[in-house]
């Protein structure tokens, strides 16, 4: 019996966040790869195999999450994006929610919220404005 592997790519500049998210996603049965920057993701062969992108909005140096989304759109690369951020200010939240992303989660968020967002994104249903679990 053949099982389709869904690659979840994670872009976050914080090593501990990348490691924790990769572990959560893998325990849920997905394949996960992590990247420290938008540029690393763009130059990776994983770009073509990514079923869902978990993307930090505020990346140190280089492209932001919003800039990566704009680049993917310009290149006509269609990947559902789940934006994550530790900054839940009105402007960031508004931009994330109107960006066409599959979901917007602000840190800290629960494992279930993340996994529900990934499953929704892969299944094609949009989940927006999700609240964090304290």
C-alpha positions as CSV (number, residue, x, y, z in Angstrom):
1,X,0.0,0.0,0.0
2,X,1.5,3.3,-1.1
3,X,1.2,6.4,1.1
4,X,1.5,9.9,-0.3
5,X,4.0,11.9,1.7
6,X,3.1,15.5,2.4
7,X,6.1,17.7,2.8
8,X,5.6,20.6,5.3
9,X,8.3,23.2,5.0
10,X,9.0,25.4,8.0
11,X,10.8,28.8,7.7
12,X,11.8,30.4,11.0
13,X,15.0,32.2,12.0
14,X,14.9,30.7,15.5
15,X,16.6,27.3,15.6
16,X,14.6,26.1,18.7
17,X,11.3,27.1,17.0
18,X,12.3,25.2,13.8
19,X,13.3,22.1,15.8
20,X,10.1,22.1,17.9
21,X,7.8,22.7,14.9
22,X,9.5,20.0,12.9
23,X,9.1,17.5,15.8
24,X,5.4,18.4,16.1
25,X,4.7,18.0,12.4
26,X,6.6,14.7,12.1
27,X,4.8,13.2,15.1
28,X,1.6,13.9,13.3
29,X,2.8,11.8,10.4
30,X,4.0,14.5,8.0
31,X,7.5,14.9,6.5
32,X,9.0,18.2,7.5
33,X,12.0,20.2,6.4
34,X,13.2,23.4,8.1
35,X,14.9,26.5,6.8
36,X,16.5,29.4,8.6
37,X,15.6,32.0,5.9
38,X,13.3,32.6,3.0
39,X,16.3,32.6,0.7
40,X,17.3,29.1,1.9
41,X,13.8,27.8,1.2
42,X,13.7,29.5,-2.3
43,X,17.0,27.8,-3.3
44,X,16.0,24.4,-2.0
45,X,14.7,21.5,-4.1
46,X,12.0,21.2,-1.4
47,X,10.3,24.2,-2.9
48,X,8.8,22.0,-5.6
49,X,7.7,19.3,-3.2
50,X,6.2,21.5,-0.5
51,X,2.5,20.8,0.2
52,X,2.2,23.5,3.0
53,X,4.6,26.3,4.2
54,X,4.7,27.3,7.8
55,X,6.3,30.7,7.6
56,X,7.4,33.2,10.2
57,X,6.5,36.7,9.3
58,X,9.4,38.5,10.9
59,X,12.7,36.9,9.8
60,X,16.0,38.4,10.8
61,X,17.9,39.7,7.8
62,X,17.0,39.0,4.2
63,X,13.4,38.6,3.1
64,X,10.4,38.8,5.4
65,X,7.6,36.2,5.4
66,X,5.4,38.6,3.5
67,X,8.2,39.2,0.9
68,X,8.6,35.5,0.4
69,X,4.8,35.2,-0.1
70,X,5.0,38.0,-2.7
71,X,7.9,36.3,-4.5
72,X,6.1,33.0,-4.6
73,X,3.0,34.7,-6.0
74,X,5.1,36.6,-8.6
75,X,6.7,33.3,-9.6
76,X,3.2,31.6,-9.8
77,X,4.2,29.1,-7.1
78,X,1.0,28.0,-5.4
79,X,1.7,26.7,-1.8
80,X,-0.7,27.2,1.0
81,X,1.0,29.4,3.7
82,X,0.4,29.4,7.4
83,X,1.9,32.6,8.8
84,X,3.2,32.5,12.3
85,X,4.4,35.4,14.4
86,X,5.3,36.5,17.9
87,X,4.1,40.0,17.0
88,X,0.3,40.2,17.1
89,X,0.0,43.9,16.5
90,X,-3.0,45.2,14.5
91,X,-1.1,45.9,11.3
92,X,0.7,42.5,11.2
93,X,-2.6,40.6,12.0
94,X,-4.5,42.6,9.4
95,X,-1.9,42.1,6.7
96,X,-1.7,38.3,7.5
97,X,-5.5,37.9,7.5
98,X,-5.9,39.7,4.1
99,X,-2.9,38.1,2.4
100,X,-4.6,35.0,1.1
101,X,-2.7,32.8,3.6
102,X,-4.4,29.6,4.8
103,X,-4.0,30.6,8.4
104,X,-2.4,33.1,10.8
105,X,-1.2,31.8,14.2
106,X,0.6,33.9,16.8
107,X,3.0,32.4,19.3
108,X,2.6,30.6,21.5
109,X,0.1,28.4,19.8
110,X,-1.0,24.8,20.6
111,X,0.1,21.7,18.7
112,X,-3.5,21.0,17.8
113,X,-4.0,24.5,16.4
114,X,-1.0,24.2,14.2
115,X,-1.9,20.7,13.0
116,X,-5.5,21.7,12.4
117,X,-4.2,24.6,10.3
118,X,-1.9,22.3,8.3
119,X,-4.6,19.8,7.7
120,X,-7.0,22.6,6.6
121,X,-4.4,24.1,4.3
122,X,-3.6,20.8,2.6
123,X,-7.3,20.0,2.4
124,X,-8.0,23.4,0.9
125,X,-10.0,25.1,3.6
126,X,-8.9,28.4,4.8
127,X,-8.6,29.1,8.5
128,X,-8.0,32.7,9.4
129,X,-7.6,34.7,12.5
130,X,-6.8,31.8,14.8
131,X,-6.2,32.8,18.4
132,X,-3.3,31.5,20.4
133,X,-3.7,29.1,23.3
134,X,-2.2,30.6,26.4
